[in-house]
Amino acid sequence: MPIVKRALSVVSGGVLLLLGGCALEGPQSTFSTVGYVAKKQLDLFMLTYWLGLIVFIGVAAVLAYTLWRYRQKPDDDGSLPPQIHGNVPVEIGLTVLPVIFLVIIAVPTVRLILELDQRAEQRDATELEVIVTGYQWWWSFEYPELGITTANELHLPAGERVNLRLRSADVIHSFWAPRIAGKKDLIPNQDNEMWLIADEPGSYLGQCAELCLGAHAYMRFRVIVDDEESFAAWTEAFREAETQRVATDPLVSRGAQLFKSKGCAGCHAIAGVSTNRVGPDLTNFGLRTSVAAGVLENTPENLARWLRDPHEVKPGNYMPALWSEGDPSAEEEIAALVAYLESLGETEERLAGGTYGDR
Ligand code: CUA
């Protein structure tokens, strides 16, 4: 008996621990939706869930009743009870009931699949389009009509339908912003499309949902849903950045010069400075809320930490450490690069407005 008891307490303890991980309101919870597509998908899930619950309760009740009703009794002589083969009403019932349940689930499922697919193909010319490209292990977001290319933070206007064209530069990734819409794969040489509508301004987490090796778990992004005014300010910031302004601060100018001489410009684009897009485009980097594809908050300290040792922050990524250990000029150069990158896009008015994401 003690073994059974111990086993029971281990199992129930384990179940409690697992339940502790459940949160309907988590930052990446599909149960707290903020978009039309995610809401429709949740409705479908809940319909399936409630029907499943009805089936479960029905089956469990019949099972429990049978176990109790036909349990062994003290006067049982051990002989078999009468054997029954076939019961027409029960057999018909058990065939028809599942068919009814499946039809109730299938009709809205197929309808939603068609709606999401059809609307992805029929694009209204006035709707915003974003080309999303997955790279190992970060995201490029390109707005062809607005002439904007940015990385890891997808700005969207609230309440408007946005069409995403999904591409991959290397292996299969999957775009997933759980609170806004279901996931869809980014496949090399196969253009996929999806659309979404984000309802409320705010900053929402996203995550690559397809194992893409190396730093897959760190391939995060943020969807920053702006009200009309903030979105206009954000796009305007990119128009102004056509040749990225550099503040007159000597530390910033030193950083701008190091950006070229230390090799950063060989991989990263900055409007008017370099055009290489091996790594994320850094135009208006100072407006970003995160560093290293959503791994760290964008603060000068975190950016310095990232530059000092990218592999400590995000193991397996392709960004090299630019200073060998004990390099006496490392800290001074890192400080200059941080000052330069954080200055990009940060004009006085904009800082005062404070309209960007969490900052
Ligand atoms: Cu990209 Cu996982």
Boltz pocket constraint, residues with backbone or C-beta under 6 A from the ligand:
constraints:
  - pocket:
      binder: B
      contacts: [[A, 134], [A, 135], [A, 136], [A, 137], [A, 172], [A, 173], [A, 174], [A, 208], [A, 209], [A, 210], [A, 211], [A, 212], [A, 213], [A, 216], [A, 217], [A, 219]]
      max_distance: 6.0
